[in-house]
Amino acid sequence: MAKKNVILVKLESTAGTGFYYVKKRNPRKQTEKLAFKKYDPVVRKHVDFKEVKLK
């Protein structure tokens, strides 16, 4: 059986609200950690979201 190509990662808000998104990532093609500027509905503005391990 082949190993899966994608893993699920958690994009956690840097605003400290505890809000997060879950995203798929291929660790073979994309070796660096993900960082996006997305909307955080708790603080109602766009903030940076950084990748942490999904538990």
C-alpha positions, 0 to 999 in steps of 0.5 A: 500500500502506498503512503499518502502524499498529503498531510493535514496541518493546522494554520493557527492565528497569530492574534492569539484568539485560538482560531484556526484553519485546517489545510492539506499540504504535500510535504514532499513538494512543499518543504517549508512551513505554510504562512498565510494572511487570512480572516480571523472572525474573532478579531474581525480582521485579516491577520497572519496564520502560521502552520502548527502540527495538527494534534 
